[in-house]
Amino acid sequence: MAPDVKFAGYTSNQTVQIQFRDGSGSGNISTGFIADTRSIPSITGTSLTSMISGGLTGGRFLHTEPGFSWLIWVDTHYDSGNRQYAYQIPFTTRTGTSVMDTGMVISSGQLYFYPKAATPVSPSVWWNSRAWQYGWRIKVWDAWGLESPWVNGQDFEIIALERLRVSKIGNPPNGQPVPVLNNPATHVMIDYGTNPLPKIKANGMVVILVDSIGPVNTLPLGANFYYHSSSTGEKTTATVHNLTTLFPWGSATNRISCEIWSRPEVLIAGDATVIRTLLEGITDVGNGAHLRVEQPYDIDIAEVAGTSYTDWNVVLKGRKN
């Protein structure tokens, strides 16, 4: 009678003892040992990756969508189909404070991008960290569930602006939803190509907010805020007031606000005149902070539609004699 083959005490990645018994289950005929020598997976390299051309300078991202990639080795001696089954990446500030953790992500992919913040309600994890210099590490699991050691990735930095939005419109034209300054859910997100733009009347006002990551020291005004006529190409400097910040200038992260007033003589309605700005956070660390990586940085914020002059009423006053 052929003997059974029974596995005693099998544990992943440990020696397996095979005991041969006869068909009745009694008596040791022979005992042999084979070694399960599957090796745990290892990470052979990590790198920073930008999904945007020119968006990475050394270890510095010039946008808020950083990417991370890695190379691994897995043991395929016993299973030619063995591969990465999952990964986990925690992020910290350079001082070790936790920023975010992906948790165990079931994926064979060896590339991870963190998406930029895209709502007026929620800042990015980078902005919430109150830092601009970060570290990351990674571990992976293979298809057998074997876990690699942690491996540190290259430290990185972020210098950028993000989440430009309109938080207030003074005297909006009819039909324009009105953002409420203290209610972020009502704010209007602005990005390159936003259509339609928020509308304001000539001689009206719009307040913008933008978040900065990196030690921005100032935001130049003057000619960086202007009216642009799409019909003539003419540029006219706009009036800007109340440039303020949530934290002191030079903080690792900040929120910048300013009022832009449209000129009272701008009477053109429709899309002929827009308020446009070149937002550029000035730093002392070699790179400016912008909303995108490549020039032109200028971005349309609002469209001038009609004039507040039409809101005026004549009130007759006098006395009866």
C-alpha positions in Angstrom: 0.0 0.0 0.0 1.4 3.4 -0.9 2.1 5.6 2.1 0.3 8.9 2.8 2.2 12.1 2.7 1.3 14.3 5.7 2.7 17.8 6.6 3.4 18.3 10.3 3.9 21.8 11.7 4.1 23.7 8.4 4.7 27.4 9.0 5.4 29.8 6.2 9.1 30.4 5.5 10.2 27.7 8.0 11.4 24.2 7.7 8.8 21.7 6.7 9.0 18.2 8.1 7.6 15.4 6.0 6.8 12.2 7.9 6.0 9.1 5.9 3.5 6.6 7.5 1.8 3.6 6.2 -1.8 3.5 5.1 -3.1 2.8 8.5 -1.4 5.8 9.9 0.8 3.9 12.3 4.5 3.4 12.4 7.2 5.6 11.1 8.7 4.2 7.9 11.1 7.1 7.4 11.4 10.7 8.2 12.8 13.3 5.8 13.1 17.0 5.8 12.9 19.6 3.1 13.6 23.3 3.7 11.1 25.9 2.6 13.6 28.5 1.7 11.3 31.2 0.3 13.0 34.5 1.1 11.0 37.6 2.2 10.6 40.3 -0.5 13.0 43.2 -0.5 12.8 46.7 -1.9 15.8 47.3 -4.1 15.3 51.0 -4.9 13.1 54.0 -4.3 12.7 57.3 -6.2 10.6 60.4 -6.3 8.5 60.8 -9.5 6.7 63.8 -11.0 3.6 63.4 -13.2 4.2 66.9 -14.4 7.1 67.9 -16.7 9.6 70.0 -14.8 7.7 69.5 -11.5 10.6 67.9 -9.7 13.9 69.6 -9.0 16.2 67.3 -7.1 14.2 66.4 -4.0 11.8 69.3 -4.4 8.3 69.2 -5.9 7.1 72.4 -7.4 3.5 71.2 -7.2 1.3 69.4 -4.7 0.9 66.1 -6.5 4.1 64.3 -5.5 4.8 60.8 -6.9 6.8 57.9 -5.4 8.1 54.8 -7.1 10.1 51.7 -6.0 11.7 48.5 -7.3 11.3 45.2 -5.5 12.7 41.7 -5.6 10.5 38.7 -4.8 11.4 35.0 -4.6 10.1 33.1 -7.6 11.9 29.9 -7.0 8.9 28.0 -5.8 6.3 30.1 -7.6 7.2 31.8 -10.9 4.0 33.9 -10.6 5.0 35.4 -7.2 4.8 39.2 -7.2 4.1 42.2 -5.1 0.7 41.8 -3.5 0.4 45.1 -1.5 2.4 48.1 -0.2 2.2 50.7 2.6 3.7 54.2 2.7 3.6 56.4 5.7 4.6 60.1 5.3 6.1 62.3 8.1 7.5 65.7 8.4 11.3 66.0 8.5 11.0 66.1 12.3 9.1 62.8 12.4 5.5 64.1 12.9 3.0 61.9 11.1 1.4 63.5 8.0 -0.6 60.6 6.5 -0.4 56.8 6.0 -1.7 55.0 3.0 -2.4 51.9 5.0 -2.1 48.5 3.3 -2.9 49.1 -0.4 -3.7 45.9 -2.3 -1.8 46.5 -5.6 1.0 45.1 -7.7 1.8 48.7 -8.9 5.0 50.2 -7.9 4.0 53.9 -8.3 2.0 56.1 -6.0 0.8 59.6 -6.6 -0.9 61.8 -4.0 -3.7 63.9 -5.6 -3.8 67.6 -5.1 -6.6 69.2 -3.0 -9.5 70.0 -5.2 -12.3 71.3 -2.8 -12.8 74.6 -1.0 -13.5 72.8 2.2 -10.5 70.5 2.8 -6.9 71.6 2.7 -4.3 69.1 1.5 -2.5 66.9 4.0 0.7 68.8 3.2 -0.8 72.1 4.1 -2.3 70.7 7.3 1.1 69.3 8.3 2.4 72.9 8.8 5.6 71.7 7.2 7.2 71.7 3.7 10.0 69.2 4.2 9.0 65.5 4.5 10.2 61.9 4.7 8.6 58.6 3.6 9.2 54.9 3.9 7.7 51.8 2.4 7.2 48.1 2.9 5.6 45.5 0.6 4.0 42.1 0.8 4.4 39.3 -1.8 1.7 36.9 -3.0 2.5 34.5 -0.2 1.9 37.2 2.4 5.5 37.6 3.3 6.4 41.1 4.4 9.5 43.1 3.6 11.4 45.2 6.1 10.7 49.0 6.1 12.9 51.0 3.6 13.3 54.7 3.8 12.7 56.7 0.7 14.5 60.0 -0.3 13.4 63.0 1.7 11.5 65.6 -0.3 10.2 69.2 -0.1 7.2 71.0 -1.6 7.2 74.6 -2.8 3.8 75.5 -4.3 0.5 77.3 -4.2 -2.8 75.4 -4.2 -6.5 75.7 -3.8 -7.1 79.2 -5.3 -10.7 80.1 -4.7 -13.0 83.1 -4.6 -14.4 83.6 -1.1 -16.4 86.8 -1.5 -18.0 88.9 -4.3 -19.1 92.4 -3.6 -22.2 93.5 -5.4 -22.5 90.4 -7.7 -24.6 90.6 -10.9 -27.9 88.8 -11.1 -27.6 85.0 -11.3 -24.1 84.8 -9.8 -24.0 82.5 -6.7 -22.7 84.5 -3.8 -19.8 82.9 -1.8 -19.9 83.6 1.9 -16.5 84.5 3.4 -16.9 82.4 6.5 -18.5 79.4 4.8 -15.8 77.6 2.7 -18.4 75.2 1.2 -19.7 78.2 -0.8 -16.3 79.3 -2.1 -15.7 79.0 -5.8 -12.6 77.0 -6.8 -10.5 78.5 -9.6 -8.1 76.6 -11.8 -6.6 77.1 -15.2 -9.4 76.9 -17.7 -12.2 77.3 -15.2 -15.4 78.0 -17.1 -17.6 79.7 -16.3 -15.7 82.2 -14.1 -17.4 84.0 -11.2 -18.8 87.3 -12.4 -18.5 90.7 -10.8 -19.8 94.1 -11.8 -17.5 96.9 -12.8 -16.7 98.9 -9.7 -17.3 95.7 -7.8 -14.9 93.6 -5.6 -13.8 90.0 -5.4 -11.8 88.4 -2.5 -9.4 85.5 -3.3 -7.8 82.9 -1.0 -4.8 80.7 -1.9 -2.9 78.3 0.2 0.9 78.2 0.2 3.3 75.4 1.0 6.9 76.4 1.6 8.3 79.6 3.3 6.6 82.3 1.2 7.8 85.7 2.2 5.5 87.9 0.1 3.1 87.9 -2.8 3.9 90.8 -5.3 0.9 92.9 -6.2 0.8 95.9 -8.6 1.1 94.8 -12.2 0.6 91.2 -11.3 -3.1 91.9 -10.9 -4.7 93.3 -14.1 -7.7 93.5 -16.4 -7.3 91.7 -19.7 -9.5 92.3 -22.7 -9.8 89.3 -24.9 -10.9 91.4 -27.8 -8.0 93.9 -27.8 -5.4 92.2 -25.6 -5.1 95.3 -23.5 -3.8 95.0 -20.0 -4.7 97.5 -17.3 -3.4 97.3 -13.7 -6.2 96.4 -11.2 -6.6 97.8 -7.7 -5.7 95.4 -4.8 -6.3 96.0 -1.1 -5.9 94.1 2.2 -3.2 91.6 1.4 -3.3 89.5 4.6 -2.0 86.1 5.8 -3.3 83.5 8.2 0.2 83.0 9.7 3.3 85.3 9.7 5.0 85.6 6.3 7.7 83.0 6.0 5.7 80.2 7.7 6.0 76.7 6.4 2.4 76.8 5.2 0.1 79.8 5.0 -3.2 81.1 3.6 -3.1 84.4 1.7 -6.0 86.7 1.0 -6.5 89.9 -0.9 -9.3 92.1 -2.3 -9.3 92.9 -6.0 -11.5 95.9 -7.1 -12.6 96.3 -10.7 -12.4 99.7 -12.3 -15.6 101.7 -12.4 -15.1 102.6 -16.1 -15.0 99.0 -17.2 -18.5 98.7 -18.6 -18.0 95.8 -21.0 -20.2 92.8 -20.3 -19.7 89.2 -21.3 -16.2 87.7 -21.7 -14.5 90.7 -23.2 -12.8 91.7 -19.9 -11.5 89.4 -17.1 -9.5 90.0 -13.9 -6.3 88.1 -14.3 -3.4 87.6 -11.9 0.1 86.3 -11.9 0.3 84.6 -8.4 3.9 84.2 -7.4 5.0 83.4 -3.8 8.5 84.8 -3.3 10.8 82.6 -1.1 14.5 82.6 -0.1 15.0 78.9 -0.9 15.6 79.1 -4.6 12.2 78.5 -6.1 9.0 80.6 -6.2 5.6 79.1 -5.2 3.1 78.9 -8.1 -0.2 77.3 -8.9 1.4 75.3 -11.7 4.9 74.3 -12.8 5.3 75.9 -16.2 4.8 79.4 -17.3 2.6 81.3 -18.0 1.5 81.5 -14.4 -1.2 84.1 -15.1 -4.7 82.8 -14.3 -8.2 84.3 -14.9 -10.1 84.9 -11.6 -13.3 86.6 -12.5 -15.3 88.0 -15.5 -16.5 91.6 -15.5 -20.2 91.6 -16.4 -22.1 94.9 -16.4 -21.6 97.7 -14.0 -22.7 98.8 -10.6 -23.7 102.1 -12.1 -27.0 100.4 -13.2 -27.8 99.9 -9.5 -28.0 103.6 -8.8 -31.4 105.2 -8.3 -32.3 108.8 -8.4 -33.9 110.0 -5.1 -35.6 113.4 -5.2 -35.4 115.4 -2.1 -36.8 118.8 -1.3 -39.2 120.7 0.9 -42.7 121.7 0.6 -43.4 125.5 0.4 
